[in-house]
Amino acid sequence: LDLRGLPPRPDEVEAFRRDRQPGAYERLVDRMLASPAYGERWGRHWLDQARYADSNGFTIDSGRSIWKYRDWVIAAINDDLPFDQFATEQLAGDLLPGSATEALVATGFHRNTLVNEEGGTDKEQFRVEAVMDRVNTTGSVFLGLTVGCAQCHHHKFDPISQRDYYNLFAIFNNCDEPTLSVPT
């Protein structure tokens, strides 16, 4: 249950009970780790932090096609991708020399922001809010810090100053944004 997120099937329980050879437990664990369900189970935790959703997450909340990113996360966990590569591909997979398609898909990490499809919205305001969402998510996921407070003020006890926040903001604000068809 811990490794796959699923209870064992009756035939799996029976096969384990019949296995009298030394190392039966270790073989069972190896089978569980090799199961596609392992990546699905543990990928869920990362996807929650990366704010993955199959919808735009705003008032209209229509569906979107970002499932390739979800599948990339699951495959990366199942393939035991080293964390430094896992992080690098999500933050800058499109900037890596000779980037494979998988590294480009990994950049979906920063495409998980809300999408506002309402008419009459200020596109520039929503674009800036999406950049702030990327900064805040990067801070919480990779630094383990809530950095969003620094967008409005500098607090003498916070480890991230307002200047640091907007330096990181400038990095993400320097990216091309995909054109979205937004109803007017």
DAJO-V402744 format. One record per pair of residues at least 12 apart in sequence whose ideal C-beta (glycine too) atoms are under 10 Angstrom apart, sorted by the first residue. I is the first residue (numbers start at 1). J is the second residue. D is the distance in Angstrom with one decimal. If there is no record, write none. Layout:
I&J&D ; I&J&D
//
This chain:
1&32&9.7 ; 1&41&9.2 ; 2&32&8.7 ; 2&41&8.3 ; 2&42&9.8 ; 3&28&9.5 ; 3&29&7.2 ; 3&31&9.5 ; 3&32&4.1 ; 3&33&6.5 ; 3&35&7.6 ; 3&37&8.1 ; 3&38&5.6 ; 3&41&6.9 ; 3&42&8.3 ; 4&31&9.7 ; 4&32&5.7 ; 4&33&9.2 ; 4&35&5.5 ; 4&36&9.0 ; 4&37&4.0 ; 4&38&5.7 ; 4&39&9.6 ; 4&40&7.9 ; 4&41&5.5 ; 4&42&9.4 ; 5&37&6.4 ; 5&38&8.5 ; 5&40&7.0 ; 5&41&3.5 ; 5&42&8.3 ; 5&44&7.6 ; 6&32&9.6 ; 6&35&8.7 ; 6&37&5.7 ; 6&38&10.0 ; 6&40&9.1 ; 6&41&7.8 ; 8&28&9.0 ; 8&32&9.0 ; 12&28&8.4 ; 12&31&8.5 ; 12&32&9.5 ; 15&28&8.8 ; 15&31&9.6 ; 16&28&5.6 ; 16&31&9.5 ; 33&78&8.8 ; 33&80&8.8 ; 34&78&8.2 ; 35&78&8.4 ; 36&74&7.5 ; 36&75&9.0 ; 36&78&6.2 ; 37&74&9.6 ; 37&78&9.3 ; 38&74&9.1 ; 38&77&7.1 ; 38&78&6.2 ; 39&71&9.4 ; 39&73&7.7 ; 39&74&4.0 ; 39&75&6.6 ; 39&76&7.7 ; 39&77&4.0 ; 39&78&3.6 ; 39&79&8.2 ; 39&80&9.6 ; 40&70&9.4 ; 40&71&9.9 ; 40&73&9.6 ; 40&74&5.5 ; 40&77&8.6 ; 40&78&8.5 ; 41&74&9.3 ; 41&77&8.8 ; 42&73&9.3 ; 42&74&8.7 ; 42&77&5.3 ; 42&78&9.1 ; 43&70&7.4 ; 43&71&9.0 ; 43&72&9.3 ; 43&73&4.5 ; 43&74&4.4 ; 43&75&8.7 ; 43&76&7.9 ; 43&77&5.1 ; 43&78&8.4 ; 44&70&9.4 ; 44&73&9.0 ; 44&74&8.9 ; 44&77&9.9 ; 45&73&9.9 ; 45&77&9.6 ; 46&70&9.9 ; 46&73&5.6 ; 46&74&9.3 ; 46&76&8.8 ; 46&77&7.6 ; 46&86&8.6 ; 46&90&9.4 ; 46&109&9.3 ; 46&141&8.3 ; 47&69&8.4 ; 47&70&6.1 ; 47&73&5.8 ; 47&74&8.6 ; 47&109&9.8 ; 47&112&8.7 ; 49&109&9.7 ; 49&137&7.7 ; 49&140&7.1 ; 49&141&4.9 ; 49&142&9.6 ; 50&69&8.0 ; 50&70&9.3 ; 50&73&7.6 ; 50&90&7.7 ; 50&108&8.4 ; 50&109&5.3 ; 50&110&8.9 ; 50&111&9.9 ; 50&112&5.7 ; 50&137&6.9 ; 50&138&10.0 ; 50&141&6.6 ; 51&109&9.3 ; 51&112&4.9 ; 51&113&7.7 ; 51&114&8.6 ; 51&133&7.8 ; 51&136&9.7 ; 51&137&6.2 ; 51&140&9.7 ; 51&141&9.2 ; 52&66&7.2 ; 52&67&9.2 ; 52&69&6.8 ; 52&70&5.8 ; 52&73&7.8 ; 52&108&8.2 ; 52&109&8.8 ; 52&112&5.5 ; 53&66&8.0 ; 53&70&9.7 ; 53&112&7.1 ; 53&114&9.0 ; 54&66&7.4 ; 54&67&6.8 ; 54&70&8.2 ; 55&114&9.9 ; 55&115&9.0 ; 56&113&9.3 ; 56&114&6.5 ; 56&115&3.9 ; 56&116&7.8 ; 56&117&6.4 ; 56&180&9.5 ; 57&112&8.7 ; 57&113&8.5 ; 57&114&4.9 ; 57&115&7.4 ; 57&116&9.6 ; 58&113&9.9 ; 58&114&4.9 ; 58&115&6.3 ; 58&116&4.9 ; 58&117&6.9 ; 58&118&7.5 ; 58&121&9.6 ; 58&126&9.1 ; 59&114&9.7 ; 59&116&7.4 ; 59&117&7.9 ; 59&118&5.8 ; 59&121&9.9 ; 60&115&8.8 ; 60&116&8.1 ; 60&117&4.4 ; 60&118&6.4 ; 60&119&9.9 ; 60&183&8.4 ; 61&114&9.5 ; 61&115&9.4 ; 61&117&8.6 ; 62&115&8.4 ; 62&117&6.2 ; 64&111&9.2 ; 64&112&9.5 ; 64&115&6.8 ; 64&180&9.8 ; 66&105&9.5 ; 66&108&5.6 ; 66&111&6.4 ; 66&112&6.8 ; 67&108&9.3 ; 68&101&9.3 ; 68&102&9.4 ; 68&104&9.5 ; 68&105&4.9 ; 68&106&9.6 ; 68&108&6.8 ; 69&90&8.8 ; 69&105&6.0 ; 69&106&7.2 ; 69&107&8.3 ; 69&108&2.8 ; 69&109&7.0 ; 69&110&9.9 ; 69&111&7.2 ; 69&112&7.4 ; 70&105&9.8 ; 70&108&8.2 ; 70&112&9.9 ; 71&102&9.9 ; 71&105&8.0 ; 71&108&9.9 ; 72&86&9.8 ; 72&89&8.3 ; 72&90&8.8 ; 72&93&9.4 ; 72&101&9.7 ; 72&102&6.2 ; 72&103&9.1 ; 72&104&9.6 ; 72&105&4.7 ; 72&106&5.4 ; 72&107&9.6 ; 72&108&7.0 ; 72&109&9.3 ; 73&86&8.5 ; 73&90&8.6 ; 73&105&9.6 ; 73&106&8.2 ; 73&108&8.7 ; 73&109&8.7 ; 75&102&7.9 ; 75&105&9.6 ; 76&89&8.0 ; 76&90&9.1 ; 76&102&8.4 ; 76&106&7.7 ; 79&102&9.9 ; 81&102&9.5 ; 81&106&9.5 ; 85&103&9.0 ; 85&106&9.3 ; 86&106&8.0 ; 86&109&9.9 ; 87&106&9.5 ; 87&109&9.1 ; 87&141&8.9 ; 87&142&6.6 ; 88&103&8.5 ; 88&106&8.7 ; 89&102&7.4 ; 89&103&4.6 ; 89&104&8.7 ; 89&105&8.6 ; 89&106&3.8 ; 89&107&7.5 ; 89&109&8.6 ; 90&103&9.0 ; 90&105&9.7 ; 90&106&4.8 ; 90&107&6.5 ; 90&108&7.9 ; 90&109&3.7 ; 90&110&7.6 ; 90&138&9.5 ; 90&141&9.0 ; 90&142&9.2 ; 91&106&8.6 ; 91&107&7.8 ; 91&109&7.0 ; 91&110&7.6 ; 91&134&9.9 ; 91&138&7.4 ; 91&141&9.9 ; 91&142&7.8 ; 91&171&9.8 ; 91&172&9.9 ; 92&106&9.2 ; 92&107&7.6 ; 92&110&9.7 ; 93&105&7.6 ; 93&106&4.3 ; 93&107&4.7 ; 93&108&9.2 ; 93&109&8.7 ; 94&106&8.9 ; 94&107&5.2 ; 94&110&10.0 ; 94&175&9.2 ; 94&176&9.9 ; 95&107&9.0 ; 107&175&9.7 ; 109&134&8.8 ; 109&137&8.1 ; 109&138&8.6 ; 109&141&8.3 ; 110&130&9.0 ; 110&131&9.4 ; 110&133&9.0 ; 110&134&5.0 ; 110&135&9.9 ; 110&137&7.8 ; 110&138&7.8 ; 110&172&7.2 ; 110&175&7.9 ; 111&130&9.3 ; 111&134&9.2 ; 111&177&9.7 ; 111&178&7.6 ; 112&130&9.9 ; 112&133&8.5 ; 112&134&8.9 ; 112&137&7.7 ; 113&126&9.2 ; 113&127&9.6 ; 113&129&8.0 ; 113&130&4.1 ; 113&131&8.4 ; 113&132&9.2 ; 113&133&4.6 ; 113&134&6.4 ; 113&137&8.2 ; 113&177&10.0 ; 114&126&8.1 ; 114&129&7.7 ; 114&130&7.0 ; 114&133&6.8 ; 115&130&8.2 ; 115&180&6.3 ; 115&182&8.1 ; 116&129&8.5 ; 116&130&9.1 ; 116&180&9.1 ; 116&182&7.2 ; 117&180&8.1 ; 117&181&8.7 ; 117&182&5.7 ; 117&183&6.0 ; 118&182&8.1 ; 118&183&7.4 ; 118&184&9.8 ; 119&182&7.9 ; 119&183&5.0 ; 119&184&5.3 ; 120&183&9.3 ; 120&184&7.6 ; 121&182&7.1 ; 121&183&9.5 ; 121&184&9.1 ; 123&177&9.5 ; 123&180&8.8 ; 123&182&7.0 ; 123&184&9.8 ; 126&180&9.5 ; 126&182&8.6 ; 127&173&8.9 ; 127&177&6.0 ; 127&180&9.8 ; 128&169&8.9 ; 128&173&7.7 ; 130&172&9.0 ; 130&173&10.0 ; 130&177&7.6 ; 131&168&9.8 ; 131&169&6.2 ; 131&170&9.3 ; 131&171&9.5 ; 131&172&5.0 ; 131&173&5.0 ; 131&174&9.5 ; 131&175&8.2 ; 131&177&8.8 ; 132&147&9.9 ; 132&148&7.5 ; 132&151&5.9 ; 132&165&9.0 ; 132&169&6.9 ; 132&172&8.7 ; 132&173&9.3 ; 133&148&9.1 ; 133&172&9.4 ; 134&168&9.0 ; 134&169&8.7 ; 134&171&9.4 ; 134&172&4.7 ; 134&173&9.1 ; 134&175&8.7 ; 135&147&6.6 ; 135&148&7.9 ; 135&150&9.1 ; 135&151&7.6 ; 135&160&9.9 ; 135&165&6.7 ; 135&166&8.8 ; 135&167&9.8 ; 135&168&5.2 ; 135&169&5.2 ; 135&170&9.7 ; 135&171&8.5 ; 135&172&5.9 ; 135&173&8.9 ; 136&148&4.4 ; 136&149&9.6 ; 136&150&9.5 ; 136&151&7.8 ; 136&165&9.1 ; 136&168&9.7 ; 136&169&9.8 ; 138&168&7.1 ; 138&171&9.3 ; 138&172&7.7 ; 139&160&6.9 ; 139&164&9.6 ; 139&165&8.2 ; 139&168&7.5 ; 143&159&8.5 ; 143&160&7.8 ; 143&168&9.8 ; 145&158&8.4 ; 145&159&6.4 ; 145&160&6.2 ; 146&158&8.9 ; 146&160&9.0 ; 147&159&8.8 ; 147&160&4.8 ; 147&161&10.0 ; 147&164&8.1 ; 147&165&5.9 ; 147&168&7.8 ; 147&169&9.9 ; 148&160&9.6 ; 148&165&8.4 ; 149&162&9.0 ; 149&165&8.7 ; 150&162&4.9 ; 150&163&8.6 ; 150&164&6.9 ; 150&165&3.7 ; 150&166&8.2 ; 150&168&9.3 ; 150&169&9.6 ; 151&165&5.6 ; 151&166&7.8 ; 151&169&7.6 ; 152&165&9.3 ; 153&165&10.0
//
